[in-house]
Each structure stands twice: as C-alpha cells, then as structure tokens.
Amino acid sequence: MKRLFVILTRNSDYVSKCVESIRSIYQDDIVIVDSDSSDLSYTDAINNSVTSIDLIKNKNYMDGAIWYIYKKYKDYTHYSFFQDSTELINNIDFAFNMEVCSIQYFNDVFDHWRDSAMTQKLKQFTNLDMPLSMVGLFGPMMVCTRNFLDRAYELGMSNVLPEDKVSQNSMERVWGVVISHLGYDIAANSIEGIHRGQGFRDYRYVVKKYAERV
C-alpha cells in the first residue's frame, strides 16, 4: 500500500494545522494542491513537512484537485483527499481498507436551482441521471483507492467539473450518485458518519472547521 494525503487549499489560514495534524500520525507523502492563492506565505512554514506544494490555476475546487492528482501522481494505490480546514486527530487506517470511504455523508433531495447545471454535465459525460433523492459525499472529501478513481475516470467523471460555489455544492450530491452507481456505500463506509451540521463537535478522527471563501 502506497498512500498519498492530498490537501486542497486556497488563501487559507488553516493549511499549516492540517499538515501538522497529518504529520503527527503519518509519515506518508503529502501533496498540497494550491488553487491559485494570492498569499503564499504559508509555504515557508510547511515546505519541509510535505512532499510537494503544487501551485496550479485550479478553478474547479476539490474536483480539479482530484483529477490533477490522478493524472500526475499515478504511482499511489490509495489517496486521501482533504480540504485545508480539516485536522486529523486519530489514525484512519481502517479507511484505507475500503475502496472508497467518505469523511462524512448526508441524505438529501434534488434541488433544481442548485443541481440543474451539474445534472446536465453528469448526463452529458457519464449518461447518468440525478435521482430525486441521494446520499451525498460531504466536501466532497474521501479516502479511496486508485482502482476507484480508475472506474470513476472511465465513467467520465473527470469532465464533470464545477465552476462556481453552487456547482461545487452540487458535486457533493453528484459524487454520491456516482459512487452508488459504481456499487459502493459511503453511508456504511464513513469515517465520521452522517453530517450533523456546523455546530457538531464530537469528532473522533477528522475535525472539520468552516472557512467561508468565494
């Protein structure tokens, strides 16, 4: 098993803490995918703690980072995709034993205002329809294998990319639909279980903070 921890960041005050939390438990490789931050001062503090800081012009949020990593870092068997506003507080070895594992999941229904644009892309590139109800992939953050990403790529998911915050929000639902279509259960296979809102604080493995950015 060769694992890669991936942290997506942009103009964040949290990324150093995220790196420190992973390093306190794991010595695996860590790659920062920086989506065009205007302030790169954080790099001085973490440069020796990570494998690479990749400065890219990513405009597609977590999905852009996922497919960038998939195409560049091919020699890994397992990936952990975190937002920079997360912190690891216990080892998550059990998550690496699954093909795909959510950090958190949630139950939701189709919303035309939020989901219409990504529904069209989903249909266009994967031939899948968005159902009236679904299990969403919170973040969308996950721990997954290379094999899972291969299957998602073959389905066409690398073309289903959000371009704004509303579309990124919808991608949490899109990923849930795709993961279910591929035969996986992110409700049964979840690190923190169901998402309980921003006030929830009883985290066991991965703490999620809330950083409002456009």
C-alpha positions in Angstrom: 0.0 0.0 0.0 1.4 3.4 -1.1 -0.7 6.3 0.3 -0.8 9.9 -0.6 -2.5 12.6 1.5 -3.8 15.4 -0.6 -4.8 18.8 0.8 -6.7 21.3 -1.4 -6.1 24.9 -0.3 -6.6 28.5 -1.5 -6.0 31.6 0.6 -6.3 29.6 3.9 -5.2 30.2 7.4 -5.8 26.5 8.2 -3.5 24.6 5.9 -0.5 24.5 8.3 -2.6 23.0 11.0 -3.9 20.4 8.6 -0.4 19.4 7.6 0.8 19.3 11.3 -2.2 17.1 12.2 -1.4 14.5 9.5 2.3 14.5 10.3 1.6 13.9 13.9 0.2 10.5 12.9 1.5 9.5 9.5 4.8 9.8 7.6 3.3 9.1 4.2 3.6 11.6 1.4 1.6 14.8 1.5 0.9 17.0 -1.5 -0.7 20.4 -1.3 -2.7 21.4 -4.3 -2.9 25.2 -4.1 -5.7 26.6 -6.3 -4.1 30.0 -7.1 -3.7 31.5 -3.7 -2.8 35.2 -3.7 -0.9 34.8 -0.4 1.7 32.0 -0.4 3.3 32.9 2.9 2.2 29.6 4.5 4.6 27.7 2.3 7.6 28.8 4.4 6.1 27.1 7.5 5.3 23.8 5.9 7.8 23.4 3.0 9.9 20.8 4.8 6.9 18.8 6.1 5.3 18.0 2.7 6.3 16.1 -0.4 5.3 18.8 -2.7 3.4 22.1 -2.9 1.8 22.2 -6.4 0.8 25.7 -7.4 -1.9 25.3 -10.1 -4.5 27.5 -11.7 -7.3 25.2 -10.5 -10.7 26.8 -10.9 -12.7 23.6 -10.3 -12.5 23.2 -6.5 -12.0 19.7 -5.0 -12.8 18.0 -8.3 -10.0 19.9 -10.0 -7.6 18.7 -7.4 -8.8 15.1 -7.5 -8.2 14.8 -11.3 -5.0 16.8 -11.2 -3.6 14.3 -8.6 -5.0 11.3 -10.5 -3.1 12.3 -13.7 0.1 13.4 -12.1 0.6 11.1 -9.1 0.0 7.7 -10.7 2.2 5.5 -8.5 0.0 5.5 -5.4 -2.5 2.8 -4.5 -4.5 4.9 -2.0 -5.4 8.6 -1.8 -6.9 10.8 1.0 -8.5 14.0 -0.2 -8.9 16.6 2.5 -9.9 20.3 2.4 -7.4 22.5 4.2 -9.9 23.2 7.0 -9.7 19.7 8.3 -7.5 18.2 11.0 -6.7 14.6 11.7 -7.0 13.6 15.4 -6.6 9.8 15.2 -5.3 7.4 12.7 -7.7 6.4 9.9 -6.0 3.1 8.9 -9.4 1.4 8.6 -10.5 3.8 5.9 -7.6 2.7 3.7 -9.0 -0.8 3.7 -12.0 0.3 1.7 -12.3 1.1 -2.0 -13.9 4.4 -1.2 -14.8 5.9 2.2 -16.5 9.2 3.0 -15.3 11.6 5.7 -18.9 12.3 6.3 -22.1 11.7 4.3 -25.6 13.2 4.3 -29.1 12.4 2.9 -30.6 14.9 0.5 -33.0 15.5 -2.3 -32.7 17.0 -5.8 -32.8 20.8 -5.9 -33.3 22.4 -9.3 -31.6 25.7 -8.6 -28.5 24.0 -7.1 -28.3 20.8 -9.1 -29.5 21.6 -12.6 -26.2 22.6 -14.1 -24.3 19.6 -12.8 -27.2 17.3 -13.7 -26.7 18.3 -17.3 -22.9 17.7 -17.1 -23.5 14.4 -15.4 -25.8 13.3 -18.1 -23.6 14.5 -20.9 -20.4 12.9 -19.8 -21.5 9.8 -17.8 -25.0 9.1 -19.2 -26.3 9.1 -15.5 -29.3 10.9 -14.3 -29.6 12.7 -10.9 -32.3 10.9 -8.8 -34.8 12.7 -6.7 -33.0 11.6 -3.5 -29.4 10.6 -2.9 -26.7 10.1 -0.3 -24.1 13.0 -0.6 -20.4 12.9 -0.2 -19.6 15.7 2.2 -16.8 18.0 0.9 -16.6 16.2 -1.4 -13.8 14.6 0.6 -12.9 10.9 0.6 -10.3 8.2 1.1 -10.1 6.0 -1.9 -8.1 3.6 -4.0 -6.5 4.2 -7.4 -8.9 1.5 -8.6 -11.9 3.5 -7.6 -10.6 6.6 -9.4 -9.9 4.5 -12.5 -13.5 3.4 -12.5 -14.8 7.0 -12.0 -12.5 8.3 -14.7 -13.6 5.6 -17.2 -17.2 6.6 -16.4 -16.3 10.2 -17.5 -16.2 12.0 -14.1 -13.0 13.9 -14.9 -15.2 16.0 -17.3 -17.9 16.7 -14.7 -16.3 19.8 -13.1 -17.9 22.6 -11.1 -17.2 26.2 -12.0 -18.7 28.1 -9.1 -19.7 27.6 -5.4 -23.2 26.5 -6.3 -21.9 23.8 -8.7 -19.3 22.7 -6.1 -22.1 22.3 -3.6 -24.0 20.2 -6.1 -20.9 18.0 -6.7 -21.3 16.6 -3.2 -24.5 15.1 -4.5 -23.1 14.1 -7.9 -20.3 12.2 -6.3 -22.8 10.4 -4.0 -24.8 9.3 -7.1 -21.7 8.1 -9.0 -20.3 6.2 -6.0 -23.6 4.5 -5.5 -23.8 3.7 -9.3 -20.4 2.1 -9.0 -21.7 -0.2 -6.2 -20.2 1.4 -3.1 -21.9 2.6 0.1 -20.5 5.7 1.6 -23.1 5.7 4.4 -21.8 2.3 5.6 -18.2 3.2 4.9 -17.7 6.6 6.5 -15.1 7.9 8.9 -17.3 10.3 10.9 -20.7 9.1 9.8 -23.6 11.3 9.0 -23.0 15.1 8.8 -24.7 16.8 11.7 -24.3 20.4 10.9 -21.7 23.1 11.6 -22.3 23.0 15.4 -21.3 19.4 15.7 -18.1 19.0 17.7 -17.9 15.3 18.7 -15.3 14.3 16.1 -13.4 11.1 16.6 -11.0 11.1 13.7 -11.3 14.1 11.4 -12.2 17.6 12.7 -13.9 19.8 10.1 -13.7 23.6 10.6 -15.7 26.1 8.5 -13.8 28.6 6.3 -16.1 30.8 4.2 -14.4 31.6 0.9 -15.7 32.5 -2.5 
